[in-house]
Amino acid sequence: MLNPVNHAATRSSMSRYRVEPYVAVADIYSEPPHIGKGGWSWYTGSSGWLYRAGLEYILGITVRAETLHLEPCIPGTWPGFKASYRHGETIYEIQVENPHNCERGVAWVELDGQRVTDGVIPLERSLVKHQVVVRMGNPEQPLIQSLKEEKKQT
């Protein structure tokens, strides 16, 4: 019941709810003629927490000081996802790959085609775009074994 998308799962419930299905609302009206309509969207702290839950705890995108950390925790059936993150004028285009149907764990992280030590990306604010690739998998897996598995798949 807390997930706002459940209030707009069908065409009829969406026309009744009448607010963004990705935002927690402060009110759902119970008096005619507004029964089921959401109200005060984006005015509650719960909207911020819902956003953080999706971004930080599911997609695993967190900022600590001036560094970007990527630790996804997704359903194993997801093949991956793409996200854009802006820090100042810098855009980070993030692509998470999940070829082994993992739910968590990062085998490696690349920034602009170069492996990043410990998967930690230093953030900058200049007008530039970076490509970030995250491969989910066992972080203890040696690089040679990972490359062999990639070769098998192609």
N, C-alpha and C positions, 0 to 999 in steps of 0.2 A: 504494500500500500504506500510505502514511502517513495518508491521510485516513480517520478512523474511520468515516465513513458507509459506506465500501465494505465494512466488516466486518458491516454490518447491512442490506445492500441487498435481501435476500430474507427471507421469513418464516423459512425454515430457518436461514439464517446469523444472523438476529437472535436466534433461540432458542438458538443455540450461543454467540454472543458475550456476551449477557446483561448488558451494561452500556450506558450512555448512548451512542448512536451519534454524538454531537456532541462527545465528549471523548476526547482522546488518552490512552491507558493506558500504564502502565509495563510491563505483562506481557501476553502472550497465551500461555496455558498450552499445553503440548505433551504432557502426560502424562495418561493415562486416569484418571479419567473426565471430566476437564475440558478436553479438547482443543478449542482454538479459543475458549475463554472468556477474556474480558478481565479484567484485574485491576489493582488500584491506580489506579482512575480518580480524577481530580482531585488526585493526589499528585505529579504531575510538572510541571516547568516548561514542558514542551511543551504542556500544556493551555492555559496562559496565552498562549503564543505563537500557538497556533491561534486562540484567541479574538481576540487583537490583529490577526491577519492578516485575519480576517473583518470585524471592526468598523472597523479603521483603513484597511486597504489595499484592501478591496473596497467596503464601504459608504462609506468615506471620512470617517468620523466621528472627529475627533481633538480633543483638548483641549490647548491651549498656554497656559500661565499661567492666566488667568481668562477665556479666550475659547474659543469653539467654532468649529471650522473644518469645512466640509463639502465634500469633493472626491471624489465617488464615481468608481470605476473598475469598471464593471459590463459584462456582455455587452450588446451593442446590442439584443438581442432582449428585454431586460427593459423593461417599460413604466414601471418605477420601483419604489419600495418605501416602506414606512412603518417607522419605528422610534421608540421612546421612549427618551429619555435623561434621567436624573435627576442633578441637581447640587445637593447639599444637600437642601432641601425643594422645589426648583423642578423641574418636569417640562417637558421640551421634547418636544413631539409633532412629529416630523419626517416630512415627506412629500416624497419625491424624485419628480419627474415627468421622464419621458424621451420626449417626443412625437416627437423626430426620430431616435430609435434611435442615440443617441450611446453611445460606450463611456467617454468621459471629457469633462471640460469643463463648466463651470458658467456659464450665461448670466446668472442672477441668483439672489439669495437674498432671501426676505422673512421678517421677524419680525413676527408679529401684523398682517399685511397691509401692512407698510411695507418698502420696499426697504432693504437693508442695504448700506452702503458697503463695498466690497471683500469682501463675503460673510462678514465676521467678526462673530460674535455674542458680545456681552459676556455673561458668565455671572453669574448671581446665585444666592443661596441661600435666598431667602424663600419662603414658602408661596404659590406662584403656578404657573399652567400657561401655557406659551407655545406658539403654533403657528408652526412653521417650514416654509416651502415652498422647495424648491430646484428650479429649472428647469435641466435639463441642456441644453447647447448651446454655441455659440461665444461665449466671453466678450467678444470684440471686436465682436460684433453690436450695432449701435445699438438703443436701446430702441424707437424708432419702428418699425424693421423687425421686431423681435420682436413688437410689438403687432399689426402688420399680419398676420403669419403666424398669430397666435392667432385673429384675426378670421376668416381664411380657413377655419380648422378648424371654426368654430362655425356 
